[in-house]
Amino acid sequence: MLIGTVEAIGTSTVFNPFTSKLDYVWNGLISGNTNMSGYNITEVDMIRGNADNIRIGDAGTDTHSLTADDDLFVSGKLEVDGVSYFDGIVNFFSTIGTALNLGGNDLQNVTNIDGYNEIINMEDNTTFSGDKDIHYGLLDVNNDFNAQAEIQQGDTSGLLLFNRTINGTHIIFDSPQGLPFVFKENVTAENVHLPAYLFTHTNNTIAIASAGTWYNITFDVHSDAENSRVTHTYNDNTNDTFTIVDTGIYRIDYGISFVDSAANPKDHVAVRLIKDGVEIEGSVFEKDTTKQNAVGTLNDDILASLTAGEEVKIQFTSNATTVSLYTEGTYGTHPTTAQISFLKVAN
């Protein structure tokens, strides 16, 4: 048995008759190209490699450039029964699972987990920056959360990752702690509900020049503030057309105000919506005229399935050329002969 302060270079064999094992027992330094096989090593102050890593086991070679004499390579399994401290980044190149009891105990005070596979059954107080999925468990984010892949919720009790608000064409995400979000994919109408709406009106007087002919109603009032993702140009010859930007289900409200100048009118007035020149089912409504120059109205609303790029128009007709869109305009500052609004209610 060796006792004392020594530096071991090369190999040595010391037999311990009490344990029947080969022992190194000292308070010194082990360095150089020392291969130690079958020994018990105790009371060593420092083990240092010789311009290369310190290696335990011979089952393979390291794959992460462990070339310094302070690097440690373990080719087999590693069991730590006490507390472990990691002062730098911990890189995992395989799955972290319940075999490490991370599902039942907290993983605390970690600055970063840079994972390349699944992180499963994690508890709280952990910051994640992984490339793949995070499954199950409670996630309490107290730092930046970079979502580069799918986030799957398991037990959602107490889980609040973010709040969502909508502002025009933007969807705003924020966490209850005021933390930032980084989304790697585009937010589109296909994977989230984007609001779409429009409202406009007109006070144009439009006459029926040919009985039984459907006439497009033009809207020349500027209403950009009430318009999002349904396009309409108010100041050119397309101002009777409304173009859908996002496919979805829309509620359309529409109505007209009209008069009949015939002395004893018994005529019919109708209003409808068309989509790419075809009548939208359920949109046609009629009303009779019963008194000369008495203002009448027709109003309705429908739900319609509309596809991006389709063009919608509102039309009216009558069996008499004495009928026209009209309003007395007695009250208010914006008299109206026709109005229409769009509101997207579902994708």
Secondary structure, DSSP 8 states (H G I E B T S, - for coil): ---S--EE-S----EETTTTEEEEE-SSEE-SS----SEEEES-SEE--SSS-EEE-SS---SS---STT-EEE-S-----S-----S-EEESS-B-GGGTTTTS---SEEEEEESS-EES--SSEEE--SS-EESS-----S-EEE-S-B--S--TT----EEEEETTEEEEE-TT---EEESS---TTTS----EEEEEE----B-SSTT--EE-------GGGEESEE--TTSTTTT-EEE-S-EEEEEEEEEEEEE-SSS---EEEEEEEETTEE-TT--EEEE--STT--EEEEEEEEEEE-TT-EEEEEEEES-TTEEE-----SSSS--SEEEEEEEEE-
